[in-house]
């Protein structure tokens, strides 16, 4: 399931769950205090924050506060509050829900970054194995494309002849005109595009120089993820490019991989 679809699902679950919880607590609303009933909504918000992320948790917190007020605080089925204790309980639930949403998103983001870091380490390990075996360079580029969420990757020589590509369709893309910094992957434009994770590649793709001398090799990359690359992902890809540069520098190694 895509990230946006999952987030939308949890937004719906949180909102509907908060309303259902308000209706479900109606039979016992006279048997316990408002502050006690608010704990149920807070628990729901914490669960949604941990699993669904910040947006879903924020929606859950707001709907929970409204549901508590509408169904469980006198006068019922209105959004008015007369008693001071009920006002305090309502405000405490709203504030606690928003705090839970903020911390839940932070943990979700840390978990996402940890998972991505593990994937990048696996890819670097697979790249090292491929470069020391008889794997084709096309397969290596395809593995890099999937791991770093690129749209395409093409390896070209100094004369812009295609030596390898992640897929056959990649060779049809126009050669990028922007050279990327070998350490930051940023182009020489004055303005850089920024995504949710970090800086994005140039819109028309970028070129990363893999070998020096009179006949350099170029690794052309295009993005497909508008979220951009995080700092750790940048570093991991720079390491992967350095490994390629080291493996492709000797002429025999290039002949073996390109075969």
TORFILO-669799 format. One line per 2 residues: their letters; for each residue x, y, z of N, C-alpha, C. Coordinates in nm, 2 decimals, always signed. Each point is the difference from the previous one (the first is absolute). Layout:
BEGIN
a) X:Y:Z:X:Y:Z:X:Y:Z ~ ... $
END
This chain:
BEGIN
xx) +0.08:-0.12:+0.00:-0.08:+0.12:+0.00:+0.09:+0.12:+0.00 ~ -0.03:+0.10:-0.09:+0.07:+0.12:+0.00:-0.01:+0.08:+0.13 $
xx) +0.10:+0.09:+0.02:+0.00:+0.08:+0.12:-0.12:+0.08:+0.01 ~ -0.04:+0.07:-0.10:-0.12:+0.09:+0.00:-0.13:-0.07:+0.02 $
xx) -0.01:-0.12:-0.06:-0.12:-0.08:+0.02:-0.01:-0.05:+0.14 ~ +0.11:-0.04:+0.06:+0.00:-0.04:+0.14:-0.03:+0.11:+0.09 $
xx) +0.05:+0.12:-0.02:-0.03:+0.11:+0.08:-0.15:+0.04:-0.01 ~ -0.05:+0.00:-0.12:-0.15:+0.03:-0.01:-0.08:-0.10:+0.07 $
xx) +0.04:-0.13:-0.01:-0.08:-0.11:+0.07:+0.00:+0.03:+0.15 ~ +0.11:+0.04:+0.06:+0.01:+0.02:+0.15:-0.07:+0.13:+0.04 $
xx) -0.01:+0.09:-0.09:-0.08:+0.12:+0.03:-0.14:-0.03:+0.01 ~ -0.05:-0.09:-0.09:-0.14:-0.04:+0.00:-0.02:-0.09:+0.13 $
xx) +0.09:-0.09:+0.03:-0.02:-0.08:+0.12:+0.00:+0.08:+0.12 ~ +0.09:+0.10:+0.01:+0.00:+0.08:+0.12:-0.12:+0.08:+0.02 $
xx) -0.05:+0.07:-0.11:-0.12:+0.08:+0.01:-0.13:-0.08:+0.03 ~ -0.01:-0.11:-0.07:-0.12:-0.09:+0.02:+0.01:-0.06:+0.14 $
xx) +0.12:-0.04:+0.04:+0.02:-0.07:+0.13:-0.04:+0.10:+0.11 ~ +0.04:+0.12:-0.01:-0.03:+0.10:+0.10:-0.15:+0.03:+0.01 $
xx) -0.07:+0.00:-0.11:-0.15:+0.02:+0.00:-0.06:-0.13:+0.06 ~ +0.04:-0.11:-0.04:-0.06:-0.13:+0.05:+0.03:-0.01:+0.15 $
xx) +0.11:+0.04:+0.05:+0.03:-0.01:+0.14:-0.09:+0.09:+0.08 ~ -0.03:+0.12:-0.06:-0.09:+0.09:+0.07:-0.14:-0.06:+0.01 $
xx) -0.05:-0.06:-0.10:-0.13:-0.07:+0.00:+0.00:-0.12:+0.10 ~ +0.11:-0.07:-0.01:+0.01:-0.12:+0.09:+0.01:+0.03:+0.15 $
xx) +0.04:+0.12:+0.03:+0.01:+0.03:+0.15:-0.13:+0.07:+0.05 ~ -0.09:+0.02:-0.09:-0.13:+0.07:+0.05:-0.06:-0.08:+0.11 $
xx) -0.01:-0.13:+0.00:-0.07:-0.07:+0.11:+0.06:+0.02:+0.14 ~ +0.13:+0.03:+0.00:+0.07:+0.02:+0.13:+0.04:+0.14:+0.03 $
xx) -0.05:+0.10:-0.07:+0.04:+0.13:+0.01:-0.04:+0.06:+0.14 ~ -0.11:-0.05:+0.05:-0.05:+0.05:+0.13:+0.07:-0.07:+0.12 $
xx) +0.07:-0.11:-0.03:+0.06:-0.08:+0.11:+0.14:+0.04:+0.03 ~ +0.07:+0.08:-0.08:+0.14:+0.04:+0.03:+0.02:+0.14:-0.05 $
xx) +0.11:+0.06:+0.05:+0.03:+0.14:-0.03:+0.04:+0.02:-0.14 ~ +0.00:+0.13:-0.05:+0.04:+0.03:-0.13:+0.15:-0.03:-0.02 $
xx) +0.08:+0.03:+0.10:+0.15:-0.02:-0.01:+0.03:-0.15:-0.02 ~ -0.08:-0.09:+0.06:+0.02:-0.14:-0.01:-0.03:-0.05:-0.14 $
xx) -0.11:+0.06:-0.06:-0.04:-0.04:-0.13:+0.10:+0.05:-0.11 ~ +0.07:+0.11:+0.04:+0.09:+0.06:-0.10:+0.12:-0.09:-0.02 $
xx) +0.03:-0.09:+0.10:+0.12:-0.09:-0.01:-0.02:-0.09:-0.12 ~ -0.12:-0.05:-0.02:-0.03:-0.09:-0.11:+0.04:+0.07:-0.14 $
xx) -0.04:+0.13:-0.01:+0.04:+0.07:-0.13:+0.15:+0.02:-0.01 ~ +0.06:+0.03:+0.12:+0.15:+0.02:-0.01:+0.07:-0.13:-0.04 $
xx) -0.05:-0.11:+0.05:+0.06:-0.13:-0.03:-0.01:-0.03:-0.15 ~ -0.12:+0.04:-0.06:-0.02:-0.02:-0.14:+0.10:+0.09:-0.08 $
xx) +0.01:+0.12:+0.04:+0.09:+0.09:-0.07:+0.15:-0.04:+0.00 ~ +0.04:-0.06:+0.12:+0.14:-0.05:+0.01:+0.02:-0.12:-0.10 $
xx) -0.10:-0.09:+0.00:+0.01:-0.11:-0.09:+0.01:+0.04:-0.15 ~ -0.08:+0.10:-0.04:+0.00:+0.05:-0.13:+0.13:+0.07:-0.03 $
xx) +0.05:+0.08:+0.09:+0.12:+0.07:-0.02:+0.12:-0.10:-0.02 ~ +0.00:-0.11:+0.07:+0.11:-0.09:-0.01:+0.00:-0.07:-0.13 $
xx) -0.12:-0.03:-0.05:-0.01:-0.09:-0.12:-0.03:+0.09:-0.13 ~ -0.08:+0.10:+0.01:-0.04:+0.07:-0.12:+0.07:+0.13:-0.03 $
xx) +0.08:+0.05:+0.10:+0.07:+0.12:-0.02:-0.07:+0.13:+0.05 ~ +0.07:+0.11:-0.03:-0.05:+0.13:+0.06:-0.13:+0.05:-0.05 $
xx) -0.02:-0.01:-0.13:-0.13:+0.06:-0.06:-0.12:-0.08:+0.06 ~ +0.01:-0.13:+0.00:-0.11:-0.08:+0.05:-0.02:+0.02:+0.15 $
xx) +0.11:+0.02:+0.07:-0.01:+0.03:+0.15:-0.06:+0.13:+0.02 ~ +0.03:+0.10:-0.08:-0.06:+0.14:+0.02:-0.15:-0.01:-0.03 $
xx) -0.04:-0.07:-0.10:-0.14:-0.01:-0.03:-0.07:-0.07:+0.11 ~ +0.06:-0.11:+0.05:-0.06:-0.08:+0.11:-0.01:+0.09:+0.13 $
xx) +0.10:+0.08:+0.03:-0.01:+0.08:+0.12:-0.11:+0.11:-0.01 ~ -0.01:+0.06:-0.12:-0.11:+0.10:-0.01:-0.14:-0.06:+0.00 $
xx) -0.02:-0.11:-0.07:-0.13:-0.07:+0.00:-0.03:-0.06:+0.14 ~ +0.10:-0.04:+0.07:-0.02:-0.06:+0.13:-0.05:+0.11:+0.09 $
xx) +0.06:+0.12:+0.00:-0.04:+0.11:+0.09:-0.15:+0.04:-0.04 ~ -0.03:+0.00:-0.13:-0.14:+0.04:-0.04:-0.10:-0.11:+0.04 $
xx) +0.05:-0.13:-0.02:-0.09:-0.11:+0.04:-0.03:+0.00:+0.15 ~ +0.10:+0.02:+0.08:-0.01:+0.01:+0.14:-0.10:+0.11:+0.04 $
xx) +0.01:+0.11:-0.06:-0.09:+0.11:+0.03:-0.14:-0.02:-0.05 ~ -0.01:-0.06:-0.12:-0.14:-0.01:-0.05:-0.08:-0.11:+0.06 $
xx) +0.07:-0.12:+0.03:-0.08:-0.11:+0.05:+0.01:-0.02:+0.15 ~ +0.10:+0.05:+0.07:+0.03:-0.04:+0.13:+0.00:+0.11:+0.10 $
xx) -0.01:+0.13:-0.04:+0.00:+0.11:+0.09:-0.13:+0.08:-0.01 ~ -0.06:+0.02:+0.12:-0.13:+0.08:+0.00:+0.02:+0.14:-0.04 $
xx) -0.09:+0.06:-0.07:-0.12:-0.06:-0.06:+0.04:-0.08:-0.12 ~ -0.06:-0.13:-0.01:+0.03:-0.09:-0.10:-0.05:+0.04:-0.14 $
xx) +0.08:-0.05:-0.10:-0.03:+0.03:-0.14:+0.01:+0.15:-0.03 ~ +0.08:+0.07:+0.07:+0.04:+0.14:-0.04:+0.15:+0.01:+0.02 $
xx) +0.05:+0.11:-0.05:+0.15:+0.03:+0.02:+0.02:+0.11:+0.11 ~ -0.09:+0.01:+0.08:+0.01:+0.10:+0.11:+0.04:-0.08:+0.13 $
xx) +0.07:+0.07:+0.09:+0.04:-0.06:+0.13:-0.03:+0.10:+0.11 ~ -0.07:-0.04:+0.10:-0.04:+0.09:+0.11:+0.09:-0.02:+0.13 $
xx) +0.04:-0.12:+0.03:+0.07:-0.02:+0.12:+0.15:+0.02:-0.01 ~ +0.07:+0.05:+0.10:+0.14:+0.03:-0.01:+0.08:-0.13:-0.01 $
xx) -0.04:-0.10:+0.08:+0.07:-0.13:-0.01:+0.00:-0.06:-0.14 ~ -0.11:+0.01:-0.07:-0.01:-0.05:-0.13:+0.08:+0.08:-0.10 $
xx) +0.01:+0.13:+0.02:+0.09:+0.08:-0.08:+0.14:-0.04:+0.01 ~ +0.04:-0.03:+0.13:+0.14:-0.04:+0.02:+0.03:-0.13:-0.06 $
xx) -0.10:-0.10:+0.01:+0.02:-0.13:-0.05:+0.01:+0.01:-0.16 ~ -0.08:+0.08:-0.06:+0.00:+0.02:-0.14:+0.13:+0.06:-0.05 $
xx) +0.05:+0.10:+0.07:+0.13:+0.06:-0.04:+0.11:-0.09:+0.02 ~ +0.00:-0.08:+0.11:+0.11:-0.09:+0.03:+0.00:-0.11:-0.11 $
xx) -0.11:-0.05:-0.04:-0.01:-0.10:-0.11:+0.06:+0.05:-0.13 ~ -0.04:+0.13:-0.03:+0.05:+0.05:-0.13:+0.15:+0.03:+0.00 $
xx) +0.05:+0.05:+0.11:+0.14:+0.02:+0.01:+0.08:-0.13:+0.01 ~ -0.05:-0.09:+0.08:+0.07:-0.13:+0.01:+0.00:-0.07:-0.14 $
xx) -0.11:+0.01:-0.07:+0.00:-0.07:-0.13:+0.09:+0.06:-0.10 ~ +0.02:+0.13:+0.00:+0.09:+0.07:-0.09:+0.15:-0.04:+0.04 $
xx) +0.03:-0.01:+0.13:+0.13:-0.04:+0.04:+0.03:-0.14:-0.04 ~ -0.10:-0.09:+0.01:+0.02:-0.14:-0.04:+0.02:-0.01:-0.15 $
xx) -0.07:+0.09:-0.07:+0.02:+0.00:-0.15:+0.14:+0.04:-0.04 ~ +0.05:+0.10:+0.07:+0.14:+0.05:-0.03:+0.10:-0.10:+0.03 $
xx) +0.00:-0.06:+0.11:+0.10:-0.10:+0.04:-0.02:-0.13:-0.08 ~ -0.12:-0.04:-0.03:-0.03:-0.12:-0.08:+0.07:+0.02:-0.14 $
xx) -0.02:+0.12:-0.06:+0.06:+0.02:-0.13:+0.15:-0.01:+0.00 ~ +0.06:+0.06:+0.11:+0.15:-0.01:+0.01:+0.05:-0.14:+0.01 $
xx) -0.07:-0.08:+0.07:+0.04:-0.14:+0.01:-0.02:-0.07:-0.13 ~ -0.11:+0.02:-0.07:-0.02:-0.06:-0.13:+0.11:+0.04:-0.10 $
xx) +0.04:+0.13:+0.01:+0.10:+0.05:-0.10:+0.14:-0.07:+0.04 ~ +0.03:-0.01:+0.12:+0.12:-0.07:+0.04:+0.00:-0.15:-0.04 $
xx) -0.11:-0.06:+0.01:-0.02:-0.14:-0.04:+0.02:-0.01:-0.16 ~ -0.06:+0.10:-0.07:+0.02:+0.00:-0.14:+0.14:+0.02:-0.04 $
xx) +0.07:+0.09:+0.06:+0.14:+0.02:-0.03:+0.09:-0.12:+0.03 ~ -0.03:-0.07:+0.11:+0.08:-0.12:+0.04:-0.02:-0.10:-0.11 $
xx) -0.13:-0.02:-0.04:-0.03:-0.10:-0.10:+0.07:+0.03:-0.13 ~ +0.00:+0.13:-0.04:+0.07:+0.04:-0.12:+0.15:-0.02:+0.01 $
xx) +0.06:+0.03:+0.11:+0.14:-0.02:+0.02:+0.04:-0.15:-0.01 ~ -0.08:-0.09:+0.05:+0.02:-0.14:-0.01:+0.00:-0.04:-0.15 $
xx) -0.10:+0.05:-0.07:-0.01:-0.03:-0.15:+0.12:+0.04:-0.07 ~ +0.05:+0.12:+0.03:+0.12:+0.05:-0.07:+0.12:-0.08:+0.03 $
xx) +0.02:-0.05:+0.13:+0.11:-0.08:+0.03:-0.01:-0.14:-0.08 ~ -0.12:-0.05:-0.01:-0.02:-0.12:-0.07:+0.04:+0.02:-0.15 $
xx) -0.04:+0.11:-0.06:+0.03:+0.03:-0.14:+0.15:+0.01:-0.02 ~ +0.07:+0.07:+0.09:+0.14:+0.02:-0.01:+0.07:-0.14:+0.01 $
xx) -0.05:-0.09:+0.09:+0.05:-0.13:+0.01:-0.02:-0.08:-0.13 ~ -0.12:+0.01:-0.06:-0.03:-0.06:-0.13:+0.08:+0.05:-0.11 $
xx) +0.03:+0.13:+0.00:+0.08:+0.06:-0.10:+0.14:-0.05:+0.01 ~ +0.06:-0.01:+0.12:+0.13:-0.05:+0.01:+0.01:-0.15:-0.05 $
xx) -0.10:-0.08:+0.03:+0.00:-0.14:-0.05:-0.01:+0.00:-0.15 ~ -0.09:+0.09:-0.06:-0.01:+0.00:-0.14:+0.12:+0.04:-0.07 $
xx) +0.07:+0.10:+0.05:+0.12:+0.05:-0.06:+0.12:-0.10:+0.01 ~ -0.01:-0.09:+0.09:+0.11:-0.11:+0.01:-0.05:-0.13:-0.06 $
xx) -0.11:+0.00:-0.07:-0.05:-0.12:-0.06:-0.02:+0.02:-0.15 ~ -0.07:-0.08:-0.07:-0.03:+0.01:-0.14:-0.13:+0.07:-0.03 $
xx) -0.05:+0.07:+0.10:-0.13:+0.07:-0.02:+0.01:+0.11:-0.11 ~ -0.10:+0.02:-0.08:+0.01:+0.11:-0.10:-0.02:+0.13:+0.06 $
xx) +0.06:+0.10:-0.06:-0.01:+0.14:+0.05:-0.14:+0.05:-0.01 ~ -0.08:-0.05:-0.09:-0.14:+0.04:-0.02:-0.08:-0.04:+0.13 $
xx) +0.03:-0.13:+0.05:-0.07:-0.04:+0.12:+0.04:+0.08:+0.12 ~ +0.13:+0.04:+0.01:+0.04:+0.08:+0.11:-0.06:+0.14:-0.01 $
xx) -0.02:+0.06:-0.11:-0.06:+0.13:-0.01:-0.15:-0.01:+0.03 ~ -0.07:-0.11:-0.04:-0.14:-0.02:+0.04:-0.02:-0.01:+0.15 $
xx) +0.10:-0.07:+0.06:-0.01:-0.01:+0.15:+0.02:+0.13:+0.07 ~ +0.09:+0.09:-0.06:+0.01:+0.13:+0.06:-0.12:+0.09:-0.03 $
xx) -0.06:-0.02:-0.11:-0.12:+0.08:-0.04:-0.11:-0.03:+0.10 ~ -0.02:-0.13:+0.03:-0.11:-0.03:+0.09:+0.03:+0.04:+0.14 $
xx) +0.12:-0.02:+0.05:+0.04:+0.03:+0.13:-0.01:+0.15:+0.03 ~ +0.04:+0.09:-0.09:+0.00:+0.14:+0.02:-0.12:+0.07:-0.06 $
xx) -0.10:-0.07:-0.05:-0.12:+0.05:-0.06:+0.03:+0.10:-0.11 ~ +0.09:-0.04:-0.09:+0.03:+0.08:-0.12:-0.10:-0.04:-0.11 $
xx) -0.02:+0.09:-0.09:-0.08:-0.03:-0.12:+0.08:-0.08:-0.10 ~ +0.13:+0.04:-0.02:+0.08:-0.07:-0.09:+0.15:+0.02:+0.03 $
xx) +0.08:-0.09:-0.05:+0.15:+0.01:+0.02:+0.06:-0.05:-0.13 ~ +0.09:+0.08:-0.05:+0.07:-0.04:-0.13:+0.15:+0.03:+0.02 $
xx) +0.08:-0.10:-0.04:+0.15:+0.02:+0.00:+0.05:+0.03:-0.14 ~ +0.07:+0.11:-0.01:+0.05:+0.05:-0.14:+0.15:+0.02:+0.01 $
xx) +0.06:-0.01:-0.12:+0.14:+0.03:-0.01:+0.02:+0.15:-0.03 ~ +0.13:+0.03:-0.03:+0.03:+0.14:-0.02:-0.07:+0.06:-0.13 $
xx) -0.03:-0.09:-0.09:-0.07:+0.04:-0.13:-0.15:-0.02:+0.01 ~ -0.05:-0.01:+0.12:-0.14:-0.01:+0.03:-0.06:-0.13:-0.06 $
xx) +0.08:-0.10:-0.03:-0.05:-0.13:-0.04:-0.05:-0.08:+0.12 ~ -0.11:-0.06:-0.01:-0.06:-0.08:+0.11:+0.08:-0.13:+0.02 $
xx) +0.05:-0.02:+0.12:+0.07:-0.12:+0.04:-0.10:-0.10:+0.07 ~ -0.09:+0.06:+0.08:-0.09:-0.09:+0.07:-0.12:+0.09:+0.05 $
xx) -0.11:-0.06:+0.03:-0.12:+0.07:+0.05:-0.08:-0.09:+0.09 ~ -0.07:+0.06:+0.09:-0.08:-0.08:+0.09:-0.11:-0.07:-0.07 $
xx) -0.06:+0.06:-0.11:-0.10:-0.06:-0.08:+0.02:+0.05:-0.15 ~ -0.06:-0.07:-0.09:+0.02:+0.04:-0.14:-0.07:+0.13:-0.03 $
xx) -0.10:+0.04:+0.07:-0.07:+0.13:-0.02:+0.09:+0.12:+0.04 ~ +0.09:-0.03:+0.10:+0.08:+0.11:+0.05:+0.09:+0.07:-0.11 $
xx) +0.04:-0.08:-0.09:+0.10:+0.05:-0.11:-0.07:+0.10:-0.09 ~ -0.14:+0.01:+0.01:-0.07:+0.09:-0.09:-0.01:+0.14:+0.06 $
xx) +0.04:+0.01:+0.13:-0.01:+0.14:+0.06:+0.11:+0.09:-0.05 ~ -0.02:+0.12:-0.02:+0.10:+0.10:-0.04:+0.11:+0.00:+0.10 $
xx) +0.12:+0.02:-0.04:+0.12:+0.01:+0.09:-0.01:+0.12:+0.08 ~ +0.01:-0.01:+0.14:-0.01:+0.12:+0.08:+0.11:+0.10:-0.02 $
xx) -0.03:+0.12:+0.02:+0.10:+0.11:-0.02:+0.06:+0.05:+0.13 ~ -0.05:-0.04:+0.11:+0.05:+0.05:+0.13:+0.09:-0.10:+0.07 $
xx) +0.12:+0.04:+0.03:+0.10:-0.08:+0.07:-0.02:+0.01:+0.15 ~ +0.00:-0.12:+0.06:-0.03:-0.01:+0.15:+0.13:+0.00:+0.07 $
xx) +0.00:+0.06:+0.12:+0.12:+0.00:+0.09:+0.01:-0.14:+0.05 ~ +0.13:-0.06:+0.00:+0.02:-0.14:+0.03:-0.02:-0.02:+0.15 $
xx) -0.01:+0.10:+0.08:-0.02:-0.02:+0.15:-0.14:+0.03:+0.04 ~ -0.07:+0.10:-0.06:-0.13:+0.04:+0.04:-0.11:-0.04:-0.09 $
xx) +0.03:-0.03:-0.13:-0.09:-0.03:-0.10:-0.09:+0.12:-0.04 ~ +0.05:+0.12:+0.03:-0.07:+0.12:-0.03:+0.06:+0.05:-0.13 $
xx) -0.09:+0.06:-0.09:+0.05:+0.06:-0.12:+0.06:+0.14:+0.03 ~ +0.03:+0.07:-0.11:+0.06:+0.13:+0.01:-0.11:+0.11:-0.01 $
xx) -0.13:-0.03:+0.00:-0.10:+0.10:-0.01:+0.00:+0.08:+0.13 ~ -0.05:+0.12:-0.02:-0.01:+0.09:+0.12:-0.11:-0.04:+0.09 $
xx) -0.10:-0.06:-0.05:-0.12:-0.04:+0.08:-0.01:-0.15:-0.01 ~ -0.01:-0.06:+0.12:-0.01:-0.15:+0.01:-0.14:-0.04:+0.05 $
xx) -0.05:-0.10:-0.06:-0.13:-0.05:+0.04:+0.01:-0.08:+0.13 ~ -0.10:+0.01:+0.09:+0.00:-0.06:+0.13:-0.13:-0.09:+0.01 $
xx) +0.02:-0.12:+0.04:-0.11:-0.09:+0.03:-0.02:-0.03:+0.15 ~ -0.08:-0.09:+0.03:-0.03:-0.03:+0.14:+0.12:-0.06:+0.07 $
xx) +0.08:-0.08:-0.07:+0.12:-0.06:+0.07:+0.12:+0.08:-0.02 ~ +0.01:+0.08:-0.10:+0.12:+0.08:-0.03:+0.01:+0.05:-0.14 $
xx) +0.12:+0.04:-0.04:+0.01:+0.06:-0.14:-0.04:-0.10:-0.11 ~ -0.06:+0.05:-0.10:-0.03:-0.08:-0.12:+0.10:+0.02:-0.11 $
xx) +0.00:-0.09:-0.09:+0.08:+0.01:-0.12:-0.06:+0.10:-0.10 ~ +0.09:+0.05:-0.09:-0.06:+0.10:-0.10:-0.11:-0.07:-0.08 $
xx) -0.09:+0.08:-0.04:-0.13:-0.05:-0.06:+0.04:-0.08:-0.13 ~ +0.10:+0.04:-0.07:+0.04:-0.07:-0.13:+0.10:-0.10:+0.03 $
xx) +0.03:-0.03:+0.12:+0.10:-0.10:+0.03:+0.14:+0.06:+0.02 ~ +0.09:-0.08:+0.05:+0.14:+0.05:+0.03:+0.10:-0.10:-0.04 $
xx) +0.13:+0.05:-0.01:+0.11:-0.09:-0.04:+0.10:+0.00:+0.11 ~ +0.04:-0.12:+0.03:+0.10:-0.02:+0.11:+0.13:-0.06:-0.07 $
xx) +0.11:+0.07:+0.01:+0.12:-0.04:-0.06:+0.06:-0.12:+0.08 ~ +0.03:-0.11:-0.06:+0.05:-0.12:+0.07:+0.15:-0.02:-0.02 $
xx) +0.06:+0.06:-0.10:+0.14:-0.03:-0.02:+0.06:+0.13:-0.06 ~ +0.12:+0.03:+0.04:+0.07:+0.12:-0.05:+0.08:-0.04:-0.12 $
xx) +0.09:+0.09:-0.03:+0.09:-0.02:-0.12:-0.07:+0.04:-0.13 ~ +0.06:-0.02:-0.11:-0.05:+0.04:-0.13:-0.13:-0.07:-0.04 $
xx) -0.03:-0.11:+0.05:-0.12:-0.08:-0.04:-0.08:-0.04:+0.12 ~ -0.07:+0.10:+0.06:-0.08:-0.03:+0.12:-0.13:-0.08:-0.03 $
xx) -0.05:-0.06:+0.10:-0.13:-0.07:-0.01:-0.10:+0.09:+0.08 ~ -0.12:-0.01:-0.05:-0.11:+0.08:+0.05:-0.11:-0.09:+0.05 $
xx) -0.05:+0.03:+0.12:-0.12:-0.07:+0.05:-0.11:+0.10:+0.00 ~ -0.10:-0.02:-0.10:-0.11:+0.09:-0.01:-0.12:-0.05:+0.08 $
xx) -0.06:+0.08:+0.08:-0.11:-0.04:+0.09:-0.11:+0.10:-0.01 ~ -0.12:-0.06:+0.01:-0.13:+0.08:+0.00:-0.08:-0.05:+0.12 $
xx) -0.07:+0.10:+0.07:-0.08:-0.04:+0.11:-0.14:-0.04:-0.04 ~ -0.06:-0.07:+0.09:-0.15:-0.04:-0.01:-0.07:+0.03:+0.12 $
xx) +0.07:+0.04:+0.11:-0.06:+0.02:+0.13:+0.01:+0.15:+0.04 ~ -0.12:+0.06:+0.01:+0.00:+0.15:+0.03:+0.05:+0.03:+0.14 $
xx) +0.01:-0.10:+0.09:+0.05:+0.02:+0.13:+0.14:+0.03:+0.01 ~ +0.08:-0.03:-0.10:+0.14:+0.03:+0.00:+0.08:-0.11:+0.08 $
xx) +0.13:+0.03:+0.01:+0.09:-0.10:+0.07:+0.04:+0.06:+0.13 ~ +0.00:-0.08:+0.11:+0.05:+0.05:+0.13:+0.15:+0.01:-0.01 $
xx) +0.06:+0.06:+0.11:+0.14:+0.02:+0.00:+0.07:-0.14:+0.01 ~ -0.06:-0.10:+0.07:+0.06:-0.13:+0.00:-0.01:-0.07:-0.13 $
xx) -0.11:+0.02:-0.07:-0.01:-0.06:-0.13:+0.10:+0.06:-0.10 ~ +0.02:+0.13:+0.01:+0.10:+0.07:-0.08:+0.14:-0.07:+0.02 $
xx) +0.03:-0.01:+0.12:+0.13:-0.06:+0.04:+0.01:-0.15:-0.05 ~ -0.10:-0.07:+0.01:+0.00:-0.14:-0.04:+0.02:-0.01:-0.15 $
xx) -0.07:+0.09:-0.08:+0.01:-0.01:-0.14:+0.14:+0.05:-0.05 ~ +0.05:+0.10:+0.07:+0.14:+0.04:-0.03:+0.10:-0.12:+0.02 $
xx) -0.02:-0.07:+0.11:+0.08:-0.12:+0.02:-0.01:-0.10:-0.11 ~ -0.13:-0.02:-0.04:-0.03:-0.10:-0.11:+0.07:+0.05:-0.13 $
xx) -0.01:+0.13:-0.03:+0.07:+0.05:-0.12:+0.15:-0.01:+0.01 ~ +0.06:+0.02:+0.12:+0.14:-0.02:+0.02:+0.04:-0.15:-0.03 $
xx) -0.08:-0.09:+0.05:+0.02:-0.14:-0.03:+0.00:-0.03:-0.15 ~ -0.10:+0.05:-0.06:+0.00:-0.01:-0.15:+0.12:+0.05:-0.07 $
xx) +0.04:+0.12:+0.05:+0.11:+0.07:-0.06:+0.13:-0.09:+0.01 ~ +0.01:-0.05:+0.12:+0.12:-0.09:+0.03:+0.00:-0.12:-0.09 $
xx) -0.12:-0.06:-0.01:-0.01:-0.13:-0.08:+0.01:+0.02:-0.15 ~ -0.04:+0.12:-0.05:-0.01:+0.02:-0.14:+0.13:+0.07:-0.05 $
xx) +0.09:+0.04:+0.08:+0.12:+0.08:-0.04:+0.09:-0.09:-0.09 ~ +0.03:-0.12:+0.05:+0.09:-0.09:-0.09:-0.08:-0.04:-0.12 $
xx) +0.06:+0.00:-0.12:-0.06:-0.04:-0.12:-0.06:-0.14:+0.00 ~ +0.08:-0.10:+0.05:-0.05:-0.14:+0.01:-0.13:-0.01:+0.08 $
xx) +0.00:+0.08:+0.11:-0.12:-0.01:+0.09:-0.13:+0.05:-0.08 ~ +0.02:+0.11:-0.07:-0.11:+0.05:-0.08:-0.05:-0.10:-0.10 $
xx) +0.10:-0.06:-0.07:-0.04:-0.10:-0.10:-0.08:-0.12:+0.06 ~ +0.04:-0.04:+0.12:-0.06:-0.11:+0.06:-0.14:+0.03:+0.04 $
xx) -0.02:+0.12:+0.06:-0.13:+0.04:+0.05:-0.10:+0.03:-0.11 ~ +0.05:+0.06:-0.10:-0.09:+0.04:-0.11:-0.04:-0.11:-0.09 $
x) +0.07:-0.11:+0.01:-0.03:-0.12:-0.09:-0.13:-0.06:+0.04 $
END
